Amino acid sequence: PAKQLLAGKRVIVTAGGTREPLDPVRYLTNRSSGKMGYAIAEAAQSAGADVTLISANAVLPTPTNVNLVRIQTAAELLAAVEEQFQSADILIMAAAVADYRPEHVASTKIKKRTDNQTINLKLVRNPDILQTISKIKQDDQIIVGFAAETNDLLANAAKKIKAKKLDMIVANDVSNPQIGFNSENNQATFLFANGQQVKTDIESKREVASHLIDTIYKRFFNQAK
Ligand code: C5P
């Protein structure tokens, strides 16, 4: 947006996919590229906001005039969000956070078994960052989540708004290879806590980001309405 709609606002954006280590050389992760979150950080910066981008392992150029914090694991992401959120006006949680992590992280490289037997990997739940943050949220802070789903997109997204006490959720269908993870384009449905929905066209992640920033401004900060 050309106008400085978010001048004076502090915006935290998370992007990318967390990495959960198994040993010094291996980790579990997901297909998130970070492109959507980086585009949102750029759009918020163009709208005049003071932006901190918390990046989980994205391999992308650092947007200009954005504070970049790099983390790897879900636990590190939680710590970074908790630290940054206190003084933020808006949190936009675009990162794909691993739901589970290996229970034990081996201190040395895990070796093949000599008897060719299978090995088991025990996973434990990671904390839900949005649920944790919703407990310290003040009334004037806005939290936007993402819902990447392969099925029952809108029903699942609506449940997440409630469970995570969000102001808004950006739902996208990752079963469609034209949009979503690692693609250039996206199509999003913006859902609000009051049940309203707005669907964007299939457009570039940059355009979706710009719509998102405009929508956040109009919904939550434009007192004239
Ligand atoms: O429940 P689900 O992972 O689909 O919810 C997606 C939203 O929740 C995203 O905004 C994601 O960043 C956030 N999330 C989180 N902590 C987790 C898992 C997801 O904050 N452990």
Residues whose N, C-alpha, C, O or C-beta is under 5 A from the ligand:
A	BS01	C5P	M93 A94 A95 A96 V97 A98 N126 P127 D128 I129 L130 G145 F146 A147
